[in-house]
Amino acid sequence: MNHLFSFFLIMSQPLISEAALFNEYSHLTEHEKDELNSPRQFGSEYESDRLTYQFLTSWNNEWLNNDKVFQYAAGSLGSTRFYTQGRFRFRENLTEKLLFQLSYFELGAYDFIRNSFIFEFIYQYSDFLSLSLYGQPWTLKKDDDIGVAMIFSIERESQIRLYYTLVDFSYNERNEDNSSYEKSPRTLGLVWRKTNSKLKEFYELSVKQDSSIEQRFSNRVYSFGSQNVSFDSRTRLNDDHWIQSEISGIKSFEGDTLNTDNGIVRWEYKTFDTLVQIDRPFSQISLFGLRAHYAQWNSARGNVIHNNLLPHVWWRFWRSESGKELHEAQLGYEFTWHRGQGDSTLRSNMDTNNNLEHRANLKYGFIVSEKAHFNLLLTFDLDDFGSGETWEGGSMQYSFVF
């Protein structure tokens, strides 16, 4: 009942969901668990970095409606890390009723570190029901995952997927070190998706729980877990206008119950994220929107709270067509209001109260055809324009349907 109550608690809150569109294969990892107690990494411009470097929301339609597709994006977060998003899928019918799917997913930032290679077999039991068996192998056998799912086809372009994953299912038997699970990881979730390839519309609702885990070492016991709710959509308003929204709520915790230095140490991390955009791909003002983000870290040592508002706009100032090829250049502007609160010893020295940030982005886009898109993006800090801090980095974004 506590887990169910937590789900309703998250759903009742005003909720970019990076994990959307592969939530059913992802779970809280040991790497992410280690990041939960690190608000020191989050400066005033981190959420602007995420907004700048993430996948284009419009690309989700290509991902949902094609059997063979590759998409990737990477941008610099600083001297030691990139923000990365990658996904690849190859799907082929082996028989009339048996489908094979090979998928790869990557997501990397300060609060997400995920890398998944999924082999999946889907058997169509009836027009209404399909059954899935999937697995994620890794060079360390202790990290292998296996899962099952029931897929309900409500109508031609609408599905509900109910899934259950045994995470690190051979951890205790195949581990090379002295750690073991007292409570093994489990992930339970539900995803509803509806697509319309003709109108380039999609909807996705995802609810997921990573069970509470207990991991024992020789001198300590760790516990960690996570819950996630997200909703993504792209709805056509008229011939060349779409409204896009991404909403998510995540609650995670990490505890070290046998820490000889500090006694019982526990961190709880909660985020609520909302993005709304108007996409106008054939207009000079090609996109504008607003993102709102809230994050809170709680611990016995103190709390840290972040609030962010990020209005943004893109203006196309050059466009050239040659046959099926399209070249274009766009200028983007992002404004960030950031408020950081809490114990200063737990926060980054780049986490400034009531900070106002201004960023300019320059993007070159090359569209080979309907199936291939490439973007090269350069970003500049307008607050330090003319100094050595003007240049902030860049990213590349690539989508290919084959």
C-alpha positions in Angstrom: 0.0 0.0 0.0 2.9 2.4 0.6 4.1 2.0 -3.0 0.6 2.6 -4.3 0.2 5.7 -2.1 3.5 7.0 -3.5 2.3 6.6 -7.0 -0.8 8.6 -6.3 1.3 11.2 -4.5 3.4 11.7 -7.6 0.4 11.7 -9.9 -1.2 14.5 -7.8 1.7 16.8 -8.3 2.2 19.2 -11.3 4.7 17.0 -13.1 11.2 16.5 -20.6 11.3 13.1 -19.7 14.5 11.8 -21.1 13.6 8.2 -20.3 10.3 8.4 -22.2 10.0 5.9 -25.1 12.1 3.3 -23.5 10.9 3.3 -19.9 9.9 -0.3 -20.2 13.5 -1.4 -20.6 15.2 0.9 -18.1 15.7 0.8 -14.3 17.6 2.5 -11.6 21.3 1.5 -11.9 24.1 1.3 -9.5 25.7 4.3 -11.2 22.6 6.4 -10.8 22.3 5.3 -7.2 25.8 6.8 -6.6 24.6 10.1 -8.1 21.5 10.6 -6.0 23.4 12.3 -3.1 25.4 14.7 -5.4 23.6 18.0 -5.6 27.1 19.6 -5.7 27.2 18.7 -9.4 24.1 20.8 -10.3 24.8 24.4 -11.2 22.5 27.1 -12.3 22.8 26.3 -16.0 22.4 22.5 -15.9 18.8 22.5 -16.8 19.5 24.8 -19.8 22.2 22.3 -20.9 19.6 19.5 -20.9 17.1 21.6 -22.8 19.7 22.5 -25.4 21.2 19.1 -26.0 18.2 16.7 -25.8 16.5 14.9 -28.6 14.0 16.9 -30.7 10.6 16.0 -29.5 9.4 15.7 -33.1 11.8 12.8 -33.6 9.8 10.6 -31.3 7.3 10.2 -34.1 10.0 8.7 -36.3 11.1 6.4 -33.5 7.6 5.1 -32.9 6.5 4.5 -36.5 9.6 2.8 -38.0 11.0 -0.7 -37.6 14.6 0.3 -38.4 15.8 3.6 -36.9 18.9 5.1 -35.2 19.0 8.4 -33.3 21.7 10.0 -31.3 22.5 13.3 -29.6 25.5 14.5 -27.5 26.5 17.8 -26.0 29.1 19.0 -23.6 28.1 19.5 -19.9 31.6 20.4 -18.8 35.2 19.3 -18.9 34.5 15.7 -17.7 31.0 14.8 -19.1 28.8 14.8 -22.1 25.0 14.8 -22.1 24.2 11.8 -24.3 21.0 10.3 -25.7 21.1 7.4 -28.1 18.7 4.7 -29.4 18.7 2.1 -32.1 16.0 -0.4 -33.1 15.9 -3.2 -35.7 12.6 -5.1 -35.9 11.8 -8.0 -38.2 9.2 -10.7 -38.4 10.7 -14.1 -38.2 7.3 -15.9 -38.8 3.8 -14.7 -39.3 3.3 -14.5 -35.5 6.9 -14.1 -34.1 8.6 -10.8 -34.1 12.3 -10.2 -33.3 13.5 -6.8 -32.0 17.0 -5.6 -31.2 17.2 -2.3 -29.3 19.9 -0.1 -27.9 19.4 2.8 -25.5 21.8 5.2 -24.0 21.2 8.1 -21.6 24.0 9.9 -19.7 24.0 13.1 -17.6 24.6 14.0 -14.0 21.4 12.3 -12.8 21.0 9.6 -15.5 23.5 7.0 -16.5 21.9 4.2 -18.5 23.1 1.9 -21.2 20.9 -1.0 -22.5 21.2 -3.6 -25.2 17.9 -5.4 -25.5 17.1 -8.7 -27.3 13.3 -9.3 -27.5 11.0 -11.8 -29.0 7.3 -10.9 -29.3 4.7 -13.6 -30.1 1.3 -12.5 -31.4 -1.1 -14.7 -29.5 -4.2 -13.0 -30.9 -5.2 -9.8 -32.5 -5.7 -8.4 -29.0 -2.8 -9.9 -27.1 1.0 -10.4 -27.7 3.5 -11.9 -25.3 7.1 -10.6 -25.0 10.3 -12.2 -23.6 13.3 -9.8 -23.5 16.8 -9.8 -22.0 19.8 -7.5 -21.5 23.1 -9.3 -21.5 26.3 -7.7 -20.3 30.0 -8.7 -20.1 29.5 -9.0 -16.3 26.9 -11.8 -15.9 25.9 -10.3 -12.6 24.3 -7.4 -14.5 22.1 -9.5 -16.8 18.4 -8.6 -16.9 15.5 -10.7 -18.1 11.8 -9.7 -18.4 8.4 -10.6 -19.7 5.5 -8.4 -20.9 1.9 -8.6 -22.1 1.0 -6.2 -24.9 -2.6 -5.4 -25.4 -3.6 -3.9 -28.8 -6.6 -1.8 -28.2 -6.8 -0.5 -31.8 -4.5 -0.4 -34.8 -2.2 2.3 -33.4 -2.8 2.1 -29.7 -1.2 -0.4 -27.3 -0.8 -1.1 -23.5 2.3 -2.9 -22.4 2.4 -4.4 -18.9 6.0 -5.6 -18.0 8.0 -7.2 -15.2 11.8 -7.2 -15.2 14.2 -9.3 -13.1 17.1 -6.9 -12.8 20.6 -8.4 -12.2 18.8 -11.7 -11.9 22.1 -13.7 -11.5 23.9 -11.2 -9.3 24.4 -13.4 -6.3 25.5 -16.5 -8.2 27.7 -14.8 -10.8 29.3 -11.9 -8.9 33.1 -11.4 -8.9 33.2 -9.4 -5.7 31.9 -9.9 -2.2 28.6 -8.0 -2.5 25.2 -9.6 -2.7 21.5 -8.7 -2.8 19.4 -9.4 0.2 16.5 -7.9 -1.7 16.9 -8.5 -5.5 15.9 -5.7 -7.9 12.5 -5.9 -9.7 10.9 -3.4 -12.0 7.2 -3.3 -12.6 5.5 -0.9 -15.0 2.8 -0.1 -17.5 3.1 1.9 -20.7 0.2 3.2 -22.9 1.1 4.5 -26.4 -1.0 5.8 -29.3 0.4 7.0 -32.6 -0.8 8.5 -35.8 2.0 8.4 -38.4 0.0 10.3 -41.0 -0.7 13.3 -38.7 2.7 12.8 -37.0 1.0 12.6 -33.6 1.8 10.4 -30.6 0.9 10.0 -26.9 2.6 8.0 -24.2 1.8 7.5 -20.5 4.3 5.5 -18.4 4.1 4.4 -14.8 7.0 2.4 -13.3 8.4 1.3 -10.0 11.9 0.0 -9.3 11.6 -2.0 -6.2 13.4 -1.3 -3.0 16.8 -3.1 -3.1 19.2 -4.1 -0.3 22.8 -4.7 -1.3 25.2 -6.1 1.3 28.9 -5.6 1.3 31.4 -6.8 3.9 31.1 -3.7 6.1 27.8 -2.0 5.0 24.4 -2.4 3.5 23.0 -0.2 0.8 19.4 0.3 -0.2 18.0 2.1 -3.1 14.8 2.3 -5.3 12.9 4.6 -7.6 9.4 5.5 -8.9 8.6 7.2 -12.1 5.5 8.7 -13.9 5.7 10.4 -17.3 3.5 11.6 -20.1 4.6 12.7 -23.5 2.5 13.9 -26.4 2.6 15.6 -29.8 -0.8 16.9 -31.1 -1.4 18.5 -34.5 -3.2 21.9 -34.2 -3.4 22.6 -38.0 -1.4 21.9 -41.2 1.9 23.1 -39.9 1.5 23.6 -36.1 2.0 21.0 -33.4 1.8 21.3 -29.6 4.3 19.1 -27.8 4.4 18.3 -24.1 6.6 16.2 -21.8 5.8 15.8 -18.2 7.5 13.6 -15.6 7.8 13.0 -11.8 10.5 10.9 -10.3 11.2 9.9 -6.7 14.4 8.0 -5.8 16.2 7.2 -2.6 19.6 5.8 -1.6 20.6 4.7 1.9 23.9 3.5 3.5 22.8 1.7 6.7 26.3 0.7 7.9 28.5 3.6 7.3 31.2 3.8 10.0 31.8 7.5 9.5 28.3 8.9 9.6 26.0 6.2 10.9 22.8 5.8 8.9 23.0 8.0 5.8 20.0 8.4 3.5 19.2 10.6 0.5 15.9 11.1 -1.2 15.8 12.8 -4.6 12.5 14.1 -6.2 12.1 15.9 -9.5 9.0 17.3 -11.3 9.5 18.4 -14.9 7.2 20.0 -17.5 7.9 21.1 -21.0 5.3 22.6 -23.4 6.3 23.7 -27.0 4.7 24.9 -30.2 6.5 23.4 -33.1 6.1 25.2 -36.5 8.6 23.5 -38.8 7.5 25.5 -41.9 7.5 28.9 -40.2 10.2 31.4 -39.6 9.6 31.2 -35.9 10.0 27.5 -35.9 9.6 26.6 -32.2 8.9 28.3 -28.9 8.0 27.0 -25.5 8.5 26.9 -21.7 10.1 24.4 -19.5 9.6 24.2 -15.7 11.8 22.0 -13.4 11.8 21.3 -9.7 14.3 19.2 -7.8 14.7 18.4 -4.1 17.4 16.5 -2.3 16.6 15.5 1.3 19.0 14.0 3.8 19.8 14.0 7.6 22.7 16.4 6.7 20.4 19.0 5.1 18.2 19.7 2.1 18.8 21.3 -1.3 16.0 22.7 -3.5 16.2 23.9 -7.1 13.5 25.7 -9.1 13.9 26.6 -12.8 11.9 28.3 -15.5 13.2 28.2 -19.1 11.3 30.1 -21.8 13.0 29.5 -25.2 12.5 30.3 -28.9 14.0 29.3 -32.3 14.2 31.5 -35.4 15.0 30.2 -38.9 17.0 32.8 -40.8 18.3 30.8 -43.7 16.9 28.0 -45.8 18.0 26.4 -49.0 16.5 23.4 -50.9 18.2 21.3 -53.6 16.1 18.4 -54.8 15.3 16.3 -51.7 18.1 18.0 -49.7 17.3 20.8 -47.3 19.9 23.1 -45.6 18.9 25.5 -42.9 20.3 27.7 -40.2 18.5 28.7 -37.0 19.2 31.0 -34.1 17.9 30.0 -30.6 17.5 31.9 -27.4 17.1 30.4 -23.9 16.4 32.4 -20.8 16.8 30.6 -17.4 15.6 31.7 -14.0 17.2 29.5 -11.4 16.7 29.5 -7.6 18.9 27.4 -5.4 18.1 26.9 -1.7 19.6 24.8 1.1 22.8 24.1 2.9 25.6 25.8 1.0 28.0 22.9 1.9 25.8 20.5 -0.1 25.4 22.7 -3.1 27.6 23.4 -6.2 29.5 26.7 -6.1 27.8 27.3 -9.5 24.3 27.1 -7.8 23.3 30.7 -7.4 20.1 32.0 -5.8 17.7 33.8 -8.1 20.2 33.6 -11.0 19.2 34.8 -14.5 21.0 33.1 -17.4 20.9 34.0 -21.1 22.1 31.6 -23.8 22.2 31.8 -27.6 22.3 28.7 -29.8 23.3 28.5 -33.5 22.1 25.4 -35.3 22.9 24.1 -38.8 20.4 21.5 -40.0 20.9 19.2 -43.0 17.9 17.1 -44.0 18.9 14.6 -46.6 15.3 13.2 -47.0 12.3 12.4 -44.8 14.5 9.6 -43.4 17.8 11.4 -42.5 18.3 14.5 -40.3 21.5 16.0 -39.0 21.9 19.0 -36.7 25.2 20.7 -35.6 24.6 23.1 -32.7 26.9 25.7 -31.1 26.0 27.4 -27.9 27.1 30.7 -26.3 26.8 32.3 -22.9 25.3 35.8 -23.4 26.1 36.8 -19.8 29.8 36.6 -20.5 29.6 37.7 -24.2 33.0 39.0 -25.4 35.0 37.2 -22.8 36.8 33.9 -22.7 33.6 32.3 -21.2 31.4 33.1 -24.2 31.9 29.7 -25.9 29.9 27.1 -23.9 30.3 24.1 -26.2 28.2 22.3 -28.8 26.3 19.2 -29.8 25.3 17.1 -32.7 22.0 15.4 -33.3 21.4 12.7 -35.8 18.3 10.7 -36.9 18.3 8.0 -39.5 15.5 5.7 -40.7 16.8 2.8 -42.8 
